[in-house]
Amino acid sequence: MNTTEKPYFFRPRIGKHYEEGFRGKKTLVVGAYHYCWESYAARYGCTYRDSCINGKQTKGLDGICPVYRDRRDAFDGYYRISNSNIIEIDSYIEGEHYPIYQAFTYYMTGKGGHILSEKEREAFWESVAFYNYIQHFLPEAQEFSYEDRKEELNADFPAFIQIIRELKPSVIYIWNDTIKNAVHANCNQLHDVELKFYSREIVGSTTVWTIIANYQDENLDTDINALLAEASLLWFCNADKKDIACNILQTILSYRKHEYRPDTVRNLPDKIQSDIQDRLQPVIYDDKAITALTDLYQQASGLNSLISQQEKNIDMLTKKAGHIYSNFLYKEAIPVTGLDPQWLTLWKSPQSADITRLDRTMNTDDILLIWISNDTPWSLIQCEKVFGILRKGLWKMLVLMQSDMNSQYFKTFKESGNVSAIYEAGDSLIIEFSPGLQGNVTMYPDNTCIPYSRFTMLTPSKYLKNKVSRTRFRKFLNIQMKLTDEKLLNILDKILYDAQNAGTIFVQNVNDSLCIRCEDNNSDKTVELIARIRETVKKYAKYSNCMTYEDIQGMLNTDISNIRKRISDLNKSRTKRRTTQR
């Protein structure tokens, strides 16, 4: 559709990344107007200025304005006055002096105190859309009220409606009190959109109004959607989004438990608190909104990162489960109330199960999946409650936690007598509890399997590291790798000993046998070590294939894909460095 067929004349500038949004929200910036100085028009010999400005005939001059006439065809129609929004922002990004754009960019990005680079200007403006409200030129920069030009400003509101419907922004920033008043006075025409005027700030030489837009065709409840958007705005201002999401969820929890009091909302501005209080009375919050808030909290708290690290292990352990019960949001799980943090169990509330009744709720093939948080650690009383319930039933429990928390719970977990396996991935652990079990604990550090007759630590691959002598390495190579050549043994035991001192490898005692592990299974240091061992074997062994790359990786308990290519690339890199140094 041609721009002349739309209510707006000046085309909005839509950033390349508008759909991705500014910090996750589709954002529209609304300026006031374009103007044309008399001296500027005179410089280009313009004879249309009076009709363009006073007669409001800007639209009809799009193709004949002398300012752009000579460049319009040469630049494929880019230079025309209907593209003024686009041209101005592009010019600002490239370095033209526009004080209001500069002040607003500082305000939105929080990068005051230094000169913004072209890359920084571009990063912001390509993530938002921009247009000026008034759809004709003014003679100069000027101040006026909504009442002064009410008829004129009302006439341009259909352009605002059209842009809102086309772009569907979640957040709108309006420059200038006059334009805000015009939008506010006419917003009853937006039958399918609700605008909530959120805040007013002084930015540079103008005021900036922040507005939340809610659309009736969205699935989320209008009120909770607005609450989410307002919380997002606070995060733009560097507030702690984990605290915001947590406090909103806690408020909803207290409301559902009929314990709501205004002082239960902490660390939120007074305006948000009063909004929550007003909304809680008539509104039943839907599960999609609760799920969105819960996911935001889990992402901010680092829980989603732990879930991602352990996802394969959790899927493997729950593959044959009847139902999964959990105290955090996880796929098709059923929420379990009565465990901290309680505000994470509000999704699927009608289906939730209470921890104290799980022994009567769960079947033998069900699994309880629990997260223990740094922020809300379990007390000994809670631990005893859970283990007591576990002992009554025949179902398994999986505990997800950060590996650096192991010392807090090791004694309690060990004394439960129910730990059957520990899965380590990244900085996370999955502790598997099986009822009635009193046997060995199996460790799975870094996708390997180690049975332990003595349960002494939760994370052996990170904390049970031993230093051994060259003699121990020599004995290991002789007995376990079946190497007998004296010269080869002397060289290899020194290579392994030096790698241990350099921190490339470490050793563990497993059932009184030596187990070698790499500090970083996929690092260049590990690749270099494998290459060096292989070169030594080829040079000194009677049979050069007595230790292949695969054998060496097995010895080091690592598995680097395309090891031969990695070694080849490493050798090329060495050769290139040597050539450069010459």
C-alpha positions as CSV (number, residue, x, y, z in Angstrom):
1,M,0.0,0.0,0.0
2,N,1.3,3.5,-0.9
3,T,1.9,5.8,2.1
4,T,-0.6,8.3,0.7
5,E,-3.4,5.8,1.2
6,K,-2.6,5.5,4.9
7,P,-3.6,8.0,7.7
8,Y,0.0,8.8,8.2
9,F,2.2,10.7,5.7
10,F,5.6,10.5,7.4
11,R,6.6,6.8,7.3
12,P,7.8,5.4,10.6
13,R,11.4,4.3,10.8
14,I,11.3,0.7,11.9
15,G,14.7,-0.7,13.2
16,K,16.1,-3.9,11.7
17,H,15.7,-5.6,15.0
18,Y,12.3,-4.1,16.0
19,E,10.6,-7.5,16.2
20,E,13.3,-8.8,18.7
21,G,12.6,-5.6,20.7
22,F,14.6,-3.3,23.0
23,R,15.5,-5.6,25.9
24,G,12.8,-8.0,24.8
25,K,9.9,-5.6,24.3
26,K,8.7,-4.1,21.0
27,T,9.2,-0.4,21.5
28,L,7.8,2.7,19.7
29,V,9.3,6.2,20.2
30,V,6.9,9.0,19.3
31,G,8.4,12.4,18.6
32,A,6.4,15.7,18.2
33,Y,6.8,17.2,14.7
34,H,9.1,18.1,11.8
35,Y,9.9,21.7,11.0
36,C,11.4,23.7,8.2
37,W,13.4,26.9,8.9
38,E,12.8,29.8,6.6
39,S,16.5,30.3,6.0
40,Y,16.8,26.6,5.1
41,A,14.0,26.8,2.5
42,A,15.5,30.0,1.1
43,R,18.9,28.2,0.7
44,Y,17.2,25.7,-1.7
45,G,15.0,28.4,-3.4
46,C,11.8,26.7,-2.1
47,T,8.6,28.6,-3.1
48,Y,6.3,26.1,-1.5
49,R,7.1,26.7,2.2
50,D,4.0,28.8,3.0
51,S,1.5,26.3,1.6
52,C,3.5,23.4,3.1
53,I,3.4,24.8,6.6
54,N,0.4,27.1,6.9
55,G,-1.8,25.3,4.4
56,K,-0.8,21.9,5.8
57,Q,-0.1,20.7,2.3
58,T,3.1,18.9,3.1
59,K,1.8,15.6,1.7
60,G,1.3,17.0,-1.8
61,L,4.9,18.2,-2.0
62,D,6.5,14.8,-1.4
63,G,7.9,14.5,-4.9
64,I,8.7,18.1,-5.6
65,C,10.3,19.6,-2.5
66,P,13.5,21.4,-3.7
67,V,15.5,20.2,-0.7
68,Y,15.4,16.6,-1.8
69,R,14.5,17.0,-5.5
70,D,18.0,16.6,-6.9
71,R,18.8,13.5,-4.8
72,R,15.4,11.7,-4.9
73,D,15.9,9.7,-8.1
74,A,19.6,9.2,-7.7
75,F,19.0,7.4,-4.4
76,D,16.1,5.4,-5.5
77,G,13.5,7.5,-3.8
78,Y,15.1,7.5,-0.4
79,Y,15.4,11.3,-0.3
80,R,11.8,12.5,-0.1
81,I,10.0,14.3,2.8
82,S,7.7,11.3,3.6
83,N,11.0,9.6,4.6
84,S,11.9,12.4,7.1
85,N,11.7,10.1,10.1
86,I,14.0,7.6,8.5
87,I,16.5,10.2,7.2
88,E,16.8,11.9,10.5
89,I,17.5,8.8,12.5
90,D,19.9,7.5,9.9
91,S,21.7,10.9,9.9
92,Y,21.9,10.8,13.7
93,I,23.4,7.3,13.7
94,E,26.0,8.5,11.2
95,G,27.0,11.4,13.4
96,E,24.8,14.4,12.6
97,H,24.0,16.7,15.6
98,Y,20.5,16.1,17.0
99,P,20.5,17.0,20.7
100,I,17.1,15.3,21.5
101,Y,18.0,12.0,19.9
102,Q,21.4,12.1,21.7
103,A,19.7,12.8,25.1
104,F,17.1,10.1,24.6
105,T,19.7,7.5,23.5
106,Y,21.7,8.3,26.7
107,Y,18.5,8.0,28.8
108,M,17.5,4.6,27.3
109,T,20.9,2.9,27.2
110,G,22.2,4.3,30.5
111,K,25.5,5.1,28.7
112,G,26.0,8.7,29.9
113,G,29.4,10.0,30.7
114,H,31.1,9.2,27.3
115,I,30.6,10.0,23.7
116,L,28.3,7.4,22.0
117,S,29.9,5.6,19.1
118,E,28.1,5.0,15.8
119,K,27.8,1.3,16.8
120,E,26.2,2.2,20.1
121,R,23.7,4.6,18.5
122,E,22.9,2.1,15.8
123,A,22.4,-0.8,18.4
124,F,19.6,1.2,20.1
125,W,17.8,2.8,17.2
126,E,17.8,-0.5,15.2
127,S,15.9,-2.1,18.1
128,V,13.0,0.4,18.2
129,A,10.6,2.2,15.8
130,F,10.2,6.0,15.6
131,Y,7.8,8.5,14.1
132,N,6.7,12.1,14.7
133,Y,3.1,12.5,15.7
134,I,2.1,15.7,13.6
135,Q,1.8,14.8,9.9
136,H,2.8,18.1,8.4
137,F,5.8,20.5,8.7
138,L,5.8,23.3,11.3
139,P,7.7,26.6,10.6
140,E,10.2,26.2,13.5
141,A,10.7,24.5,16.8
142,Q,8.1,25.9,19.2
143,E,6.1,25.1,22.3
144,F,2.3,25.0,22.4
145,S,-0.4,23.2,24.4
146,Y,-2.9,20.6,23.4
147,E,-5.7,23.1,23.9
148,D,-3.9,25.6,21.6
149,R,-4.0,23.2,18.6
150,K,-6.7,20.7,19.7
151,E,-8.4,20.3,16.3
152,E,-5.1,19.9,14.5
153,L,-3.7,17.3,16.9
154,N,-7.0,15.4,17.0
155,A,-6.8,15.2,13.2
156,D,-3.5,13.4,13.4
157,F,-4.6,10.7,15.9
158,P,-5.8,8.3,13.1
159,A,-2.1,8.1,12.0
160,F,-1.2,7.1,15.6
161,I,-3.9,4.4,15.5
162,Q,-2.6,3.0,12.2
163,I,1.0,2.8,13.4
164,I,-0.1,1.1,16.6
165,R,-2.0,-1.5,14.7
166,E,0.8,-2.1,12.3
167,L,3.6,-2.3,14.8
168,K,1.9,-3.5,17.9
169,P,4.5,-2.1,20.4
170,S,4.4,-3.3,24.0
171,V,6.1,0.0,25.2
172,I,5.6,3.5,23.8
173,Y,7.7,6.5,24.7
174,I,6.1,9.9,23.9
175,W,8.2,13.0,23.8
176,N,6.4,16.2,24.9
177,D,3.5,16.7,27.2
178,T,1.4,18.2,24.4
179,I,1.6,15.0,22.3
180,K,0.9,12.9,25.4
181,N,-2.2,14.9,26.1
182,A,-3.4,14.5,22.5
183,V,-3.0,10.7,22.7
184,H,-4.6,10.6,26.2
185,A,-7.6,12.6,25.0
186,N,-8.2,10.4,22.0
187,C,-7.2,6.9,23.3
188,N,-10.9,5.9,23.7
189,Q,-10.8,5.5,19.9
190,L,-8.4,2.5,20.4
191,H,-11.2,0.0,21.0
192,D,-8.9,-3.0,20.9
193,V,-5.9,-1.5,22.7
194,E,-5.5,-0.3,26.3
195,L,-2.9,2.4,26.9
196,K,-1.6,2.7,30.5
197,F,0.3,6.0,31.1
198,Y,3.1,4.8,33.4
199,S,5.6,7.6,34.2
200,R,6.9,11.0,33.2
201,E,10.6,11.9,33.1
202,I,12.6,15.0,32.1
203,V,15.1,14.0,29.3
204,G,17.3,16.8,27.9
205,S,15.0,19.6,26.8
206,T,11.8,17.6,26.7
207,T,9.6,15.4,28.8
208,V,9.3,11.7,28.1
209,W,6.1,9.7,28.9
210,T,6.3,5.9,29.2
211,I,3.1,4.0,28.1
212,I,2.3,0.3,28.3
213,A,0.1,-1.0,25.5
214,N,-2.1,-4.1,26.0
215,Y,-4.0,-5.8,23.2
216,Q,-7.3,-7.6,23.6
217,D,-6.3,-10.3,21.1
218,E,-3.5,-11.5,23.4
219,N,-4.0,-14.6,25.5
220,L,-2.6,-13.2,28.7
221,D,-5.0,-11.5,31.1
222,T,-4.8,-7.7,30.4
223,D,-4.0,-6.8,34.0
224,I,-1.2,-9.3,34.5
225,N,0.2,-8.5,31.1
226,A,0.4,-4.8,32.1
227,L,2.1,-5.9,35.3
228,L,4.7,-7.9,33.4
229,A,5.3,-4.9,31.1
230,E,5.7,-2.5,34.0
231,A,8.2,-4.9,35.7
232,S,10.1,-5.0,32.4
233,L,10.3,-1.2,32.4
234,L,11.8,-1.3,35.8
235,W,14.5,-3.7,34.6
236,F,15.4,-1.3,31.9
237,C,16.3,1.0,34.7
238,N,18.8,-1.6,36.1
239,A,16.4,-2.9,38.8
240,D,17.0,-6.5,39.9
241,K,14.5,-8.4,37.8
242,K,14.8,-11.5,40.0
243,D,13.6,-9.5,43.0
244,I,10.8,-7.9,41.0
245,A,9.5,-11.2,39.7
246,C,9.9,-12.9,43.1
247,N,8.0,-10.1,44.9
248,I,5.1,-10.1,42.4
249,L,4.9,-13.9,42.7
250,Q,5.0,-13.8,46.5
251,T,2.2,-11.2,46.4
252,I,0.0,-13.5,44.3
253,L,0.9,-16.4,46.6
254,S,-0.2,-14.5,49.7
255,Y,-3.4,-13.4,47.9
256,R,-4.2,-17.0,47.0
257,K,-3.6,-18.1,50.6
258,H,-5.8,-15.3,51.9
259,E,-2.9,-13.7,53.6
260,Y,-2.4,-10.6,51.5
261,R,-1.2,-7.4,53.1
262,P,0.4,-4.4,51.3
263,D,3.6,-4.8,53.3
264,T,4.1,-8.2,51.8
265,V,5.4,-6.5,48.6
266,R,9.0,-5.5,49.1
267,N,11.5,-3.7,46.9
268,L,8.9,-2.4,44.5
269,P,7.9,1.3,43.9
270,D,4.8,2.5,45.6
271,K,3.0,2.8,42.3
272,I,3.5,-0.9,41.5
273,Q,2.5,-1.9,45.0
274,S,-0.8,0.1,44.8
275,D,-1.4,-1.3,41.3
276,I,-1.0,-4.9,42.5
277,Q,-3.3,-4.3,45.5
278,D,-6.0,-2.8,43.2
279,R,-5.7,-5.7,40.7
280,L,-5.6,-8.6,43.2
281,Q,-9.1,-8.0,44.4
282,P,-11.1,-8.6,41.2
283,V,-8.7,-10.5,39.0
284,I,-8.1,-14.2,38.9
285,Y,-4.6,-14.5,37.4
286,D,-4.3,-17.0,34.6
287,D,-1.7,-19.8,34.4
288,K,0.0,-18.4,31.3
289,A,0.8,-15.2,33.1
290,I,2.0,-17.0,36.2
291,T,4.1,-19.3,34.0
292,A,5.7,-16.3,32.3
293,L,6.6,-14.7,35.6
294,T,7.9,-17.9,37.0
295,D,10.1,-18.5,33.9
296,L,11.5,-15.0,34.2
297,Y,12.4,-15.5,37.8
298,Q,14.0,-18.9,37.1
299,Q,16.0,-17.3,34.3
300,A,17.2,-14.4,36.5
301,S,18.1,-16.7,39.4
302,G,20.2,-19.0,37.3
303,L,17.9,-22.0,37.7
304,N,17.2,-22.3,34.0
305,S,20.9,-22.5,33.4
306,L,21.2,-25.4,35.9
307,I,18.2,-27.1,34.2
308,S,19.9,-26.7,30.8
309,Q,23.1,-28.3,32.1
310,Q,21.3,-31.3,33.5
311,E,18.5,-31.6,30.9
312,K,19.8,-34.8,29.4
313,N,20.3,-36.5,32.8
314,I,16.8,-35.4,34.0
315,D,15.2,-36.6,30.8
316,M,17.1,-39.9,31.1
317,L,16.1,-40.4,34.7
318,T,12.4,-39.5,34.2
319,K,11.9,-41.2,30.8
320,K,9.8,-44.0,32.2
321,A,8.2,-42.0,35.0
322,G,4.5,-41.9,35.4
323,H,4.3,-38.3,36.6
324,I,6.9,-35.8,37.6
325,Y,6.2,-33.6,40.7
326,S,8.4,-30.6,41.1
327,N,8.8,-27.4,43.2
328,F,9.9,-25.5,40.1
329,L,8.6,-25.0,36.5
330,Y,9.7,-27.9,34.4
331,K,8.0,-29.1,31.2
332,E,5.0,-31.3,32.1
333,A,5.7,-31.5,35.8
334,I,3.0,-31.1,38.5
335,P,3.7,-28.4,41.1
336,V,4.4,-29.4,44.7
337,T,3.5,-26.9,47.4
338,G,5.0,-26.8,50.9
339,L,8.7,-26.5,49.9
340,D,10.8,-23.4,49.4
341,P,10.7,-21.4,47.3
342,Q,6.9,-21.6,47.5
343,W,6.2,-18.9,44.9
344,L,7.6,-21.1,42.1
345,T,4.7,-23.5,42.4
346,L,1.8,-21.2,41.4
347,W,1.6,-22.5,37.8
348,K,-1.1,-25.2,37.3
349,S,-2.4,-24.3,40.8
350,P,-5.6,-26.5,40.5
351,Q,-3.4,-29.5,39.8
352,S,-0.8,-28.9,42.6
353,A,0.0,-31.5,45.3
354,D,1.1,-30.8,48.9
355,I,4.4,-32.2,50.1
356,T,2.8,-33.6,53.3
357,R,0.4,-35.7,51.3
358,L,2.7,-37.0,48.6
359,D,2.9,-40.5,50.1
360,R,-0.8,-40.8,49.3
361,T,-0.7,-38.9,46.0
362,M,2.3,-40.4,44.1
363,N,2.5,-43.8,42.5
364,T,5.6,-46.0,42.6
365,D,6.6,-45.0,39.1
366,D,6.3,-41.3,39.8
367,I,9.4,-39.0,40.5
368,L,9.8,-36.0,42.7
369,L,12.1,-33.3,41.2
370,I,13.3,-30.7,43.7
371,W,15.5,-27.6,43.4
372,I,17.4,-26.4,46.4
373,S,18.3,-22.7,46.0
374,N,21.2,-20.6,47.3
375,D,18.7,-17.9,48.1
376,T,16.2,-20.2,49.9
377,P,18.2,-23.1,51.3
378,W,16.4,-26.0,53.1
379,S,16.5,-26.2,56.8
380,L,17.3,-29.5,58.5
381,I,13.6,-29.7,59.5
382,Q,12.6,-29.5,55.8
383,C,15.2,-32.1,54.8
384,E,13.9,-34.5,57.5
385,K,10.3,-33.9,56.4
386,V,11.1,-34.8,52.8
387,F,13.2,-37.9,53.7
388,G,10.5,-39.0,56.0
389,I,7.9,-38.8,53.2
390,L,10.4,-40.5,50.8
391,R,10.8,-43.5,53.2
392,K,7.0,-44.0,53.4
393,G,6.7,-44.3,49.6
394,L,8.4,-46.4,46.9
395,W,9.1,-43.5,44.5
396,K,12.4,-41.8,43.6
397,M,13.5,-38.2,44.2
398,L,16.0,-36.1,42.2
399,V,17.5,-33.0,43.8
400,L,18.9,-30.3,41.5
401,M,21.5,-27.9,43.1
402,Q,24.7,-26.0,42.4
403,S,27.8,-28.1,43.1
404,D,29.3,-25.4,45.4
405,M,26.4,-26.1,47.9
406,N,27.5,-29.8,48.5
407,S,29.1,-29.1,51.9
408,Q,25.8,-27.8,53.3
409,Y,23.9,-30.9,52.6
410,F,26.4,-33.7,52.4
411,K,26.0,-35.0,56.0
412,T,22.2,-34.9,55.8
413,F,22.1,-36.6,52.4
414,K,24.6,-39.3,53.5
415,E,22.7,-40.0,56.8
416,S,19.4,-40.4,54.9
417,G,20.9,-43.7,53.4
418,N,18.9,-43.1,50.2
419,V,21.5,-41.5,47.8
420,S,22.0,-43.9,44.9
421,A,23.7,-41.8,42.2
422,I,25.2,-38.3,41.7
423,Y,25.3,-36.7,38.2
424,E,27.6,-33.8,37.7
425,A,27.4,-31.3,34.7
426,G,29.0,-27.9,34.6
427,D,28.5,-26.3,38.0
428,S,25.4,-28.3,38.8
429,L,24.5,-31.6,40.5
430,I,21.6,-34.0,40.3
431,I,21.4,-36.2,43.5
432,E,19.3,-39.3,42.9
433,F,17.5,-40.7,46.0
434,S,16.0,-44.2,46.0
435,P,14.0,-45.4,49.0
436,G,15.4,-48.3,51.1
437,L,18.8,-48.2,49.4
438,Q,21.9,-48.9,51.6
439,G,24.4,-49.9,48.9
440,N,27.1,-48.1,46.9
441,V,26.8,-44.6,45.5
442,T,27.5,-44.3,41.8
443,M,29.2,-41.1,40.6
444,Y,28.7,-39.7,37.1
445,P,31.2,-36.9,36.8
446,D,31.5,-35.6,33.2
447,N,29.5,-38.4,31.6
448,T,31.6,-41.2,33.2
449,C,30.6,-43.8,35.8
450,I,32.5,-44.4,39.0
451,P,31.1,-46.7,41.8
452,Y,32.1,-45.6,45.3
453,S,32.0,-47.9,48.2
454,R,32.7,-45.0,50.5
455,F,30.4,-42.0,50.1
456,T,32.8,-39.1,50.9
457,M,31.9,-36.2,48.7
458,L,29.1,-35.1,46.3
459,T,31.4,-33.9,43.5
460,P,34.5,-36.1,43.3
461,S,35.7,-34.8,39.9
462,K,36.0,-31.3,41.3
463,Y,37.2,-31.9,44.8
464,L,38.8,-35.4,45.2
465,K,42.0,-34.5,43.4
466,N,45.3,-36.2,44.4
467,K,48.9,-35.5,43.5
468,V,50.9,-38.5,42.6
469,S,54.6,-39.2,41.9
470,R,56.2,-40.3,38.6
471,T,56.5,-43.7,40.1
472,R,52.7,-44.0,40.4
473,F,52.3,-42.9,36.8
474,R,54.9,-45.4,35.7
475,K,53.1,-48.2,37.6
476,F,49.8,-47.1,36.1
477,L,51.3,-47.2,32.5
478,N,52.9,-50.5,33.1
479,I,49.9,-52.4,34.7
480,Q,46.8,-50.7,33.2
481,M,48.2,-49.7,29.8
482,K,50.5,-52.7,29.5
483,L,53.6,-50.7,28.4
484,T,56.9,-52.4,29.1
485,D,59.6,-50.5,27.2
486,E,61.8,-48.7,29.8
487,K,62.6,-45.7,27.7
488,L,59.0,-45.2,26.7
489,L,57.8,-45.5,30.3
490,N,60.4,-43.0,31.5
491,I,59.3,-40.4,28.9
492,L,55.6,-40.9,29.4
493,D,55.6,-40.9,33.2
494,K,57.4,-37.5,33.0
495,I,54.9,-36.2,30.4
496,L,51.9,-37.1,32.7
497,Y,53.7,-35.8,35.8
498,D,54.4,-32.4,34.1
499,A,50.8,-32.2,32.9
500,Q,49.6,-32.8,36.4
501,N,51.8,-30.0,37.7
502,A,50.6,-27.7,34.9
503,G,47.0,-28.4,35.9
504,T,46.1,-30.1,32.6
505,I,45.2,-33.3,34.3
506,F,44.4,-34.5,37.9
507,V,44.1,-38.0,39.4
508,Q,41.6,-39.7,41.6
509,N,41.8,-43.0,43.6
510,V,38.9,-45.2,42.5
511,N,38.7,-48.5,44.4
512,D,42.5,-48.2,45.1
513,S,43.2,-47.7,41.4
514,L,44.6,-44.6,39.7
515,C,42.1,-42.7,37.5
516,I,43.4,-39.8,35.3
517,R,41.0,-37.0,34.4
518,C,41.5,-33.8,32.3
519,E,40.7,-30.4,33.9
520,D,39.1,-29.3,30.7
521,N,38.2,-32.2,28.4
522,N,38.1,-30.1,25.2
523,S,40.9,-27.5,25.7
524,D,43.9,-27.0,23.4
525,K,46.1,-28.1,26.4
526,T,44.4,-31.5,26.4
527,V,44.7,-31.8,22.6
528,E,48.5,-31.0,22.9
529,L,48.9,-33.6,25.6
530,I,47.2,-36.3,23.5
531,A,49.4,-35.3,20.5
532,R,52.6,-35.4,22.6
533,I,51.8,-38.9,24.0
534,R,51.0,-40.2,20.5
535,E,54.2,-38.8,19.1
536,T,56.2,-40.4,21.9
537,V,54.6,-43.8,21.4
538,K,55.2,-43.7,17.6
539,K,58.8,-42.9,18.2
540,Y,59.7,-45.3,21.0
541,A,57.2,-48.1,21.1
542,K,58.0,-51.4,19.4
543,Y,54.5,-51.4,17.8
544,S,53.5,-47.8,17.0
545,N,49.8,-48.7,17.2
546,C,50.0,-50.1,20.7
547,M,48.4,-46.8,21.9
548,T,46.1,-45.1,19.3
549,Y,44.5,-41.7,19.8
550,E,41.4,-43.5,21.1
551,D,43.4,-45.5,23.6
552,I,45.1,-42.3,24.9
553,Q,41.7,-40.6,25.2
554,G,40.4,-43.7,27.1
555,M,43.4,-43.4,29.4
556,L,42.7,-39.8,30.1
557,N,38.9,-40.4,30.4
558,T,38.1,-37.8,27.7
559,D,36.5,-38.0,24.3
560,I,37.3,-35.2,21.9
561,S,35.5,-35.5,18.6
562,N,37.6,-35.2,15.5
563,I,40.8,-35.6,17.5
564,R,43.0,-36.1,14.5
565,K,41.7,-32.9,12.8
566,R,42.1,-31.0,16.1
567,I,45.8,-32.1,16.3
568,S,46.4,-31.3,12.6
569,D,44.9,-27.8,13.2
570,L,47.1,-27.4,16.2
571,N,50.3,-28.4,14.3
572,K,49.4,-25.9,11.5
573,S,49.0,-23.2,14.1
574,R,52.4,-24.0,15.6
575,T,54.0,-23.9,12.2
576,K,52.4,-20.5,11.4
577,R,53.6,-19.0,14.7
578,R,57.2,-20.2,14.2
579,T,57.1,-18.8,10.6
580,T,55.8,-15.4,11.9
581,Q,58.5,-15.3,14.6
582,R,61.3,-15.7,12.1
